[in-house]
Amino acid sequence: MGQLHVFFFPMMAYGHMIPILDMAKLFASRGVKATIITTPANQPVFSKAVDKYTQLEIRLLEFPGVEVGLPESCQRHDQIPAADNGLLRFFKACAMLQPSLEDLLQELRPNCLVADMLFPWATNVAAKFDIPRLIFHGTSYLALCAVNSLRIHKPFNNVTSDLELFNIPNLPHELKLTKLQVSPFERGEVENPKLEFMRGLRESEETSYGAIFNSFYELEPDYAEHYKNVLGIRAWSVGPLSLYNRDLEDKAQRGKKSAIDENECLEWLDSKNPHSVVYMCFGSFANFAPSQLHEMAMGIEASGMDFVWVIRNKREEDNGSEKWMPKGFEERTKRKGLIIRGWAPQVLILDHEAAGAFVTHCGWNSILEAVCAGVPMVTWPLFAEQFVNEKLMTDILQTGIGVGSKEWKILDNDGVKKEAIAEAIKKVMISEESEEMRSRAKTMKDKAKKAIEEGGSSYLDFNSLLDELRAYRAKH
Ligand code: UDP
């Protein structure tokens, strides 16, 4: 039998392309030919890896954004205009990629299609070629189990106020949210084309061959079981995927080139004591109101801790002027703080022994990267499934403390005060609880490393997936 060949088609968003690239590297490192599908503007995310790993190749599909009224420059999720139904247009353009994807499948005849959950039509495409479609959600088992429960039981309909806590029913743990922390999609507060799209996502999850997770069994065992046994969907855990980046170059250049020289960043961290630096970064997408950025600066200063702060603000009215920055902030914190404007080498920073806490929006990749580094978290969820991911760190694993963010909001996130920020940071860094939290985080880090080693849970799950793909190929 010849070599297995797998197609990987991530949503064009950093939080999806980064783990899918790591996943493709994993397949390639185990002798599988891996072809990544993306659009021309996103090629740079993958090109270095493609040059380095011989089993890895890339194929491009022209993105028909202009045809659906998007600006020519828009080929990525964080570039979607908020106005004019930008999101729906973007998904429409994605769906228009179907014929070109089919041409590629016809030409290369791979044995499996790993496609993003946001491409629901990919299940039918794979069926046409009689190959399994594996769905990649890019999030936790917990998040998917929680969303499923919210959808079925709608517990937010039984509360008397938006801020009243309710339990997410029928989960292995008692996890509480408020109505404001549930996404408008789950609350049913979006209009029809979006609801229709969400329904399509669900159906494609149910009809796909199975799901592949960037997670590992020991991190969320109850939810891996719940997903498979209660939701009834086949699933394989092959993560944490960021651990497949072993050398400095791979760790430093994920997604795009850093805005700071890696060595300069490492030297700065080298000058600090172990566990003494707070790393604050909110992924590739979050957008804060200027008033919130102001509170953030005040909060980190009030905590008294050393910090690395990644400021990635694309607000037009701000125009890079940073008028929100407290007067004299940079001068006062010159010795204590390193500000990175733009993209940070996140894994390199978290993996440095100086890293003491991670102030994070609870994007799943960020959480996993902190878990792999054994760094406790200050959790500050903003949107998507982040409020549920937060619960894993604060309530279940107890390696994080929340700042108390209250509302699911993509744009103009605001409302967390400097006192709450400083307090949460101090609790994680220097309180009585810190040592215990750090020690729990270290235990989970060790489990993460073991999971991908020979004989570990993710290693074995990956083997069984490969066996299954081979068997499928032999039968069909
Ligand atoms: N990331 C990075 N540097 C940055 C910001 C983000 O390397 O300055 C990476 C981060 O390491 C993670 C991904 O981008 O792998 C962000 O994914 P996540 O799921 O945490 O958040 P999202 O961007 O999807 O909201």
Boltz pocket constraint, residues with backbone or C-beta under 6 A from the ligand:
constraints:
  - pocket:
      binder: B
      contacts: [[A, 14], [A, 15], [A, 16], [A, 18], [A, 138], [A, 254], [A, 255], [A, 281], [A, 282], [A, 283], [A, 284], [A, 285], [A, 286], [A, 310], [A, 342], [A, 343], [A, 344], [A, 345], [A, 346], [A, 347], [A, 362], [A, 363], [A, 364], [A, 365], [A, 366], [A, 367], [A, 369]]
      max_distance: 6.0
